[in-house]
Amino acid sequence: MAGSSEIITTCTEWHPIRLLLGYPGYAFALIVLNQPITDEALFKDLWRIAETRVAADGGANQIFDLNRRSPSSTEHPSSPAGTYVNLDTIIGDLDSLSNESKTFFTTEANCVVVHDPDQYSTDFGKAVRFVRKAFPGRDTVCMGGLGGRVDQGLSQLHHMYLFQTSPTYADGRMFLLSGESVSFILKAGKHLIHVREPEIISDNLARMSGDPFAKHVGIIPVKEPSVITTKGLEWDVENWPTEFGGQMSTSNHVLPETTVVQIESTKDVLFTIALRPVTENS
């Protein structure tokens, strides 16, 4: 079988739940993209525990809209509860940033606005490079990248892949979140992904818990064909070729008893896992 003889030499362990719960030693930078924030409870948790908060251009408009919609914000978009005032940085070519959002964040939070006019890079890329320069090696959580236009969603996945060149994730790991799923790049090698950690306490969080994931997962080749082996899924595979135009592992299921999903891949792949609906976590 093509590619099945390639030797897996590295093993990477993943604890996405610890990251998203703000577990000690799992600090991250939050990047907010210019897509509607459909899961405010999830966003509230990430905003609260992030080490720094960066809006990619019009992402600031999305945060501003949340403040404006707050039930306690009848006279001013900022409520006494705080919620989403303390934005640290807005960066991009600023063609999407509204004057209202810019004035609000620079007045209320002393937010730094960085104008980067480079037309050969996206606002997402500018935000990632900014974070990596300011916080070397820090993991990054990107919120709001898979809604809206298909070409924009594919662009976010493309850039996430481009920013994960190190086989050891030396520049920090990247996670792309929507209200429905968490996605990240698995470099060639063996990966142990902890998908349930019910023993972890998640006090004072609105959305996240030690068991936040639903059953659906996907493993998608991102640059070239790969050969994968999995353990812990309903439809496990062994030495299974996957590529665009061929076979792909989508809509697979995490088994109810699985706490760690094991994936071996000869080439880089995208791993995505669904979040439980809000009603299941409440």
N, C-alpha and C positions, 0 to 999 in steps of 0.2 A: 504494500500500500504506500502510495507516494508520501514521502516525508515521515513515515512512521519510524524510521531508523534513527532519526535525529535524537540526540541525547539531552535530557533535561538536567541542567546542572545547577540551577538556582532555585531557592524556595523563599517565597515572600508571604508574610503573614499579614492579614488585614483585620482591623477592628473598626469598621465604619460606625458601629453603634457607640463605641467609646468616644469617637471623634464627635459625633453629633449630640452627645450628651455632655460635652465639655469635661470629659474625664481627665484627671491630672496627667500631664505629659502628652496630651493630644490637642494642643492649641492649634487654631487655624485662623486664616484671614478669610473674611467674607467678601465676595465680589457680587454685586447685584447688577444684573443685566437688564436691558430695556425690554422686558416682557411683563405683562400683568402678573401680579403676585396673587395666585389663586388659593393658596393655602396659608392664610395669615398666621395660624397657630404654629405651623412649622417655621415660618419666617421669624416669628416672635422669639422662638427658642434659639434659632441661629444668631439672631441679632443680639440677644442677651449674653451669649457666651463667647462670641467672636473676639479675637484679640484686637483686630482692627476691622473697620467697615469701609469698603470702597465701592463707589457707584461708577459703573462704566457709562459715562455720558447720560443718556436719557434714563438710565436706571434710577437716577435721583428723582425723576418725575414720578416713578412708580412708588418710591418710598414716601414722597411728599403726598401722593394721593391717599396712602394709608393713613397718614397723620390727619389729613383733611376729612376723611370719612369716620374718624374716631367719634363715638357717641358723645364724648366729653368735650369735643372741640367745636363748640357752637360759636365762639367768638374769635378763636385763634386756632390754626391747625395744629399747634403743639398743646398736648394735654399735660396736666400735672403728673400723670403716671409715667411720663417720659417716653415710653414706647420707642419711637423711631426718630428721635431728634439728633442723637450724637453720631452723625455721619462724619467720618474722618476726612475722606478725600473723594473728590469727583474728578475723573480724568477722561479725556477723549478729545475729539475735534470740536466737541460742544455744539454740533449742529442740531442736536435733539434736545439739549438742556433748556428748559423754559426759564424765563427771567424770574418767574414767581418762585420756582424751586431753588434757583441759585441764590436769590435774596434771602429766602427762608433759612437755608442751611448755613450760609456764611454769617448770618446774623445770630441765629439761635445756637449754633454749635461751633462757631469759629472754624468751619469746614474749609479745607484748602482746595481750591479749584485749579487744576493743572490743564492747560491747553496744549494739546499735542496735535499739530495740524497734519501729521504724516498721513497721506491718503493711500499709502500702500500697506497699512496695517489697520486692523479693526479696533474698535473701542475695547472689545474683550481682550485682545492681545496687548493693548496698551495698559490695561488694568493689571493683567498678569505680570507683565514686565515691571511695572511699578511696585507691586507687592514683593516680587522676588528680589528686587534691589533693596527695598526697605527692610524686608524680613527674610534673609537668605535661608533657604532650606525649609521654610514654613509651608505646611500643607495649606491648600486653598479649597474653599467650598464656593462654588459658583451657583447662584440661585437664579432661575428663570430662563434657562437657555433652550428649552425644547418646546416652547409654545409658539404659536403664530406661524409664520411662513416656513415652508419646508426648507427652502434654500438657507434661511437663517439658522434653522436647527442643525442642518448638516454642516454649516460653517462652524458652529460651536463645537461639534464633535471633531471636526478637522483640526481646529486650533487646540483643543484639549490633547489630541494626539501629538501635535507638533511640540507642545510644551512638556511632553513626557518622553524625552529622548534618552535619558539615563536609564540603564538597565537596573540600577539600584534606587531609582527615584531620589537621586542626590539633591535635586532642586526642589523637592517637596512633592507630595502626591496631590492630585487634583480630583475633585468630586463635582459632578454636575447634577444638580437637584432640580426637579420640578415638584409640583404638588403630588405627583403620582409615582416617582421613581428616583433612584440613585444610580448613577452610572460612573464608571471609572475604567481606566486602561490597565489591562494586565499585560505586562511585558512577557516576552517569551520565557518560559520556565514553569515552575510549579508554584501554585498559590493556594493558601489556606484562608478562606474567607469566613469569618465568624458571623453568622447570620442571626444567632440568638444568644443573648447574654442576660437571661432573666434575673440573675443575682445582682445585677447592677441597679442601684437605687437612682431614681430619676425625680427627685423632689423638685417642686417649683417649676416644672416644665409643662407647657401647655399641650405639646404634641408628641414628643419623643419619649421612648421607654426602652427597656431592655429587650423588647420583642416587637420592633416597629415594622418588620417587613412582612409583606404578603407572600404568596407562594410563587408568583410568576418571575422567571428569570430569562435572560437571553445572553448568548455568547456570540459576538459578531466579529468576523475578521475585518480589520480596518485598513490595511494597506496591501496585503497579499494573502494568498491562500495559507491556511494553517491546518495542523492536525491536532485535535484535542482529545483529552481523556478526562472524564468527570466522575466524581463520587459524591453521593448525597442528594442526587436529583431523581425525580420519578423516572425519567428516561435517560439513564446514564449511557455514555458512549465510551468506546475505547479505540484509540488510534483512528479517529474519525475525521476524514478530510472535510474542511469547510471553506467556502469561498462564495463571493457574489457570482451568481449564475450557476451555482451548484447547490449543495445542501447547506442549511444554516440551522443552528440551534436557537429557535425562538419559541416563546410561550411554553418553555419547560417549567417544571414545578419543583420547588424545594419540598422534600418529604417532611411530614409533620414531626418526625423524630430527629431530623437533622439539625445539628447546631453549627457544624462547620462544613461548608461546601469546598471540595477539593477540585482544582482545575489544573491540568497540565496542558501547555500549548507550545507548539514549536515556533510560532510567530506571535506578534502582538495581536490582542483581541480586545474588544470592548465588552465589559461585563455590566449588565444592568439588572436591577432587582426592584420590584414594585414595593411601594410603601402601603401599609394598611390604610384603608379609608379612615377618615377622621372618626366616624361613628364607631369603628372597631377599637380605637385607642381611647375613647372617652369613657 
